[in-house]
Amino acid sequence: MFPGTVWFHRPDRVRIGKTSRFLGEWTALGLFAALLWWVDSWVTAVVFLALEVLLSVRRAHFVDLGRFTAGVWPVTPAAPAVIFGVAFALHGEGRNAKRAGIEIILGPVVVGVFSLVPRSEWPAHKRSQAAFDARQKERRS
């Protein structure tokens, strides 16, 4: 900072360090995947790279597929440490909640596929969604 009443911030050089660290890490991972491909098979290399991508997740990512959603998200810090696990995603709270899908826990990351609403509620959900979209179109016109 320069002396005076106005504070000037120095240029951010951290971004260059982050980029070079990212490129160096993925270069090493790519070389290791090529070695796995050469020694064993291409399937081993692809699985290794897929697991590296999954384990590097820092925030949730979801893809909607009609009534279902597939996603990857980090485990909450309060959850017990699990190396590998399979669990059910549930609609609602408690022991009487209906099963919505399946989750696979891979260390600090959860991969899951589950339904957005129960099958019996899906037609009503679609009708309310269509009514909402119609109201939005009327407002724009």
C-alpha positions as CSV (number, residue, x, y, z in Angstrom):
1,M,0.0,0.0,0.0
2,F,1.1,3.5,-0.8
3,P,1.2,6.2,1.9
4,G,-1.7,8.7,2.0
5,T,-5.4,8.7,2.5
6,V,-6.2,6.4,-0.5
7,W,-5.5,2.7,-0.3
8,F,-4.2,1.1,-3.5
9,H,-4.2,-2.6,-3.8
10,R,-1.3,-4.4,-5.5
11,P,-2.1,-6.5,-8.6
12,D,-3.3,-10.0,-7.8
13,R,-0.5,-12.4,-8.7
14,V,-2.1,-15.3,-6.9
15,R,-4.2,-16.2,-10.0
16,I,-1.1,-17.0,-12.0
17,G,0.1,-19.3,-9.2
18,K,-3.2,-21.1,-9.1
19,T,-3.3,-21.6,-12.8
20,S,0.3,-23.0,-12.9
21,R,-0.5,-25.3,-10.0
22,F,-3.6,-26.5,-11.7
23,L,-1.8,-27.1,-15.0
24,G,1.1,-28.9,-13.3
25,E,-1.2,-31.1,-11.3
26,W,-3.2,-32.2,-14.4
27,T,0.0,-32.7,-16.4
28,A,1.2,-35.1,-13.7
29,L,-2.2,-36.8,-13.6
30,G,-2.2,-37.1,-17.4
31,L,1.2,-38.7,-17.4
32,F,0.2,-41.1,-14.7
33,A,-3.0,-42.0,-16.7
34,A,-0.8,-42.6,-19.8
35,L,1.4,-44.9,-17.8
36,L,-1.6,-46.8,-16.5
37,W,-2.9,-47.1,-20.1
38,W,0.5,-48.4,-21.3
39,V,0.9,-50.8,-18.4
40,D,-2.6,-52.1,-18.0
41,S,-5.5,-50.8,-20.2
42,W,-7.3,-47.7,-21.3
43,V,-10.2,-48.5,-18.9
44,T,-7.9,-48.2,-15.9
45,A,-6.7,-44.8,-17.1
46,V,-10.3,-43.6,-17.7
47,V,-11.4,-44.8,-14.2
48,F,-8.4,-43.1,-12.6
49,L,-9.1,-39.8,-14.3
50,A,-12.9,-40.0,-13.5
51,L,-12.2,-40.6,-9.8
52,E,-9.7,-37.7,-9.8
53,V,-12.4,-35.4,-11.2
54,L,-15.0,-36.7,-8.8
55,L,-12.8,-36.3,-5.8
56,S,-11.9,-32.8,-6.7
57,V,-15.5,-31.5,-6.4
58,R,-15.7,-28.5,-4.1
59,R,-19.3,-27.5,-4.7
60,A,-22.5,-29.2,-5.8
61,H,-23.3,-29.9,-9.4
62,F,-26.6,-31.3,-10.6
63,V,-28.2,-32.3,-13.9
64,D,-32.0,-32.6,-14.3
65,L,-33.2,-35.5,-16.3
66,G,-37.0,-35.1,-16.3
67,R,-38.4,-36.5,-13.0
68,F,-34.9,-37.4,-11.9
69,T,-31.8,-35.5,-10.9
70,A,-28.2,-36.7,-11.0
71,G,-25.6,-34.8,-9.0
72,V,-22.2,-34.7,-7.3
73,W,-21.8,-32.8,-4.0
74,P,-19.3,-32.6,-1.1
75,V,-20.1,-34.4,2.2
76,T,-21.1,-32.2,5.0
77,P,-18.4,-31.7,7.6
78,A,-20.6,-33.1,10.4
79,A,-21.0,-36.5,8.6
80,P,-18.9,-39.4,9.8
81,A,-15.7,-40.2,7.8
82,V,-16.6,-42.9,5.3
83,I,-14.2,-44.2,2.6
84,F,-16.9,-45.9,0.5
85,G,-20.6,-46.3,1.1
86,V,-24.0,-46.8,-0.6
87,A,-27.1,-45.2,0.8
88,F,-30.7,-44.3,-0.1
89,A,-31.8,-40.7,-0.8
90,L,-35.1,-40.2,0.9
91,H,-38.2,-37.9,0.3
92,G,-38.7,-36.2,3.7
93,E,-37.4,-36.8,7.2
94,G,-37.5,-39.7,9.5
95,R,-37.8,-43.5,9.3
96,N,-41.1,-43.4,7.3
97,A,-39.7,-41.4,4.4
98,K,-40.0,-42.9,1.0
99,R,-36.9,-43.8,-1.0
100,A,-36.1,-41.4,-3.7
101,G,-32.9,-42.8,-5.2
102,I,-29.4,-44.0,-4.4
103,E,-26.2,-42.3,-3.3
104,I,-22.7,-43.6,-3.5
105,I,-20.2,-42.0,-1.1
106,L,-16.6,-41.8,-2.3
107,G,-14.6,-40.3,0.6
108,P,-15.4,-36.6,0.7
109,V,-17.8,-36.7,-2.2
110,V,-21.3,-38.1,-2.8
111,V,-22.6,-39.1,-6.2
112,G,-26.4,-39.6,-6.4
113,V,-29.4,-40.1,-8.6
114,F,-32.8,-39.5,-7.2
115,S,-36.3,-38.4,-8.1
116,L,-37.4,-34.8,-7.6
117,V,-40.9,-35.7,-6.4
118,P,-42.6,-39.0,-5.7
119,R,-44.3,-40.7,-8.7
120,S,-47.8,-40.0,-7.4
121,E,-47.1,-36.3,-7.1
122,W,-45.4,-35.9,-10.5
123,P,-48.5,-35.1,-12.6
124,A,-49.6,-32.4,-10.1
125,H,-46.0,-31.0,-10.1
126,K,-45.9,-30.8,-13.9
127,R,-49.3,-29.0,-14.0
128,S,-48.2,-26.4,-11.5
129,Q,-44.9,-26.0,-13.4
130,A,-46.9,-25.4,-16.7
131,A,-49.2,-22.9,-15.0
132,F,-46.2,-21.0,-13.6
133,D,-44.6,-20.9,-17.0
134,A,-47.8,-19.7,-18.6
135,R,-48.0,-16.8,-16.0
136,Q,-44.4,-15.9,-16.8
137,K,-45.2,-15.7,-20.5
138,E,-48.2,-13.5,-19.9
139,R,-46.1,-11.1,-17.9
140,R,-43.5,-10.8,-20.6
141,S,-46.1,-10.2,-23.3
